[in-house]
Amino acid sequence: LRNRLLNFLSQTNTDFELIISNNLSTDSTDEICKQFMNKDNRIKYIVQEKNEGGIWNFHFVLNEANTPYFVWAGVDDIWEKNFLKENINFLENEEKFVGSIGNVKTYGIIDDREFSNKIIVNFVKKCRLGKYGPHEALGTYGKKVRIYLNANSAQAVYGVFRTDALK
């Protein structure tokens, strides 16, 4: 979490609000978030009274957002320093689009090839990996958002979106 926050706060686009919703983590999340919040006024830190689950927490942070653009940020993601700047610039220049994301690369090493192959096969079955990449979306604005999100890939979920369209 500490590395992820440092990565997030090092963006070349510095005009953002970082909303962290602690869904009752039992590790050092609270301590780490409070340290960062005390150093950076762009961080809004909320501790939930009850763990409502991951999907609920995703909805919660989206509903807390009052900015033109929104992105869910996974703790295991690593962004290039210009991730926000480039994707927001794209959306500002391309009004027909509701979301934007650059190239996505996996990282990390698994030594056991057989174990690794089983993980990849299960991932493809569960997440429809074959749908990664650009998605043509036709119809109303709301329908375009649903088509993009139904692609069911990390690329689709962790891109930068127009907040109003996503809500």
N, C-alpha and C positions, 0 to 999 in steps of 0.2 A: 504494500500500500504506500509506503514511504516513497519508493522509487517511482510509482505511478503518479503520485501527486507532484513530485519534482518534475517529471516528464510533462505533465499537464500544465504546470505553472511556467514552463520554459517556452511556451508557444510564442511565435513572433506576433501573433494577434493577441494583444493583452486586454482587449475590451470584452470581457466575458464575466459571467457569474458561474461559479462552480457550486452546484447543489449536491451535498452528500447526505444521503439518508441512511443512517445506521439502523439496520433492521435487527437490533439486539445481537450484534456480533459478540462472541465470547472470547475473542482474542484481544490484541492490543489496538484494535481499530479506534476505540474512543480516545485513547491517549494520543495516538498519532494525529487524528483529525483535529483535536483541540490544539495541539502544538502548531499545526499549519494554520488553523483558523486565527490564532492569536498573532500570526505573522503576516497574514494576507487578508485584506478586507473583501476580496472577491469571493471568498469561501462562505457559503451558507451551510451550516452543519446542523442537522436535525437528528435527534435520537428518538426512535419510535418507542411507544409504550408497550407494544406487542409485536412479535414477529408475525407478519401477515403473509410472508412468502415473497419470492423473487419477483413474480409477475406484478403483484400488488405494489411492490417497491418501485418497479419500473414506471408504473402509472403515477405513483405518488410524485416522483421527481419531475416527470413531465408536467403534471398539473401545477407544480410549484414554479415552473418556468414562466417568466414574463419578458422574454427576449425574442427578437425576430427569428433567431435560429436556435436549434437544440440538437444535442448529440448525447446519446448514452455512452458512457465511458467505462469499459470493463477494467477491472483492476489488473488484468493480465495483458492489456493492450500496451503497445509502445507506438507513439505517434512521432512522425517526423516533426521538426520544430515549426514547419509551415502548414501543418495539417488543417488547422482551423482557417487560416488566412486564405489558402488556395480554394478550399471547398466553399467558404462563404463568398469569395469573389466570383466563383463559378455561378452560384445561385443568384447573386445580384445581377449578373450579366445574362442569365438564361432564365427568364421568368416562367417558361413552360415546365421547368423541372421542380420537383418537390424535395429531392434529396440528392446528395452528392458524396462520393467517396473516391479516393484514389486507389492505386494498386494495393492489394492486401497480400502480405507475405506471412507465412507461418515461421515460427522460430522455436528453438529448443531442440535438444538432441535426445533420442531414445536409443539406447544401445541394442536392445533386443529386437531384431528385425521382425521376427514372427509376431511378437507382442505388438509392435508398431503397426504391422499390416492389419491385425485384427482391429485395432483402434480405428484405423482409417476406413476399413470396410464398414464398421458399425457407424462411424460418423457419416459416411456417404448415405447409408440407409436411413438414418434418422434426420439428417439435415438437407437431403437432396442437393449434395455438393455440385451436381451437374448444372444447377441453375445459377451458379456464381457468374458474375459478369454483368454486362448491361442488360436491362430489362425494358422492352418497349411497353409503354403503358398508354392506352388510349381511353378516352371517355372523359367523364367529369373529373374535377380536381380530386374529390374524395375517392373516386374509383382508381385513379392513378396511384394514390397513396396506398390503398389496399393491395393493388397488384404488386407494388414494390415490396411491401412488407410480407406478402404471402410467398415471396421468393424463398423465405425461410433460410436465410444464410446470415452469418455474422456480418458479411458485407452489407446486407440490407438493413440490419438492425443498428449497426454502429456507425452509420454515415451521419452527415450533417443534414438536418431537415429544416424546412420552414415550420416553425413551432405551431402556428395556427392550423396549418394543413394536417400536421401530425395529431394534434389534439382532436 
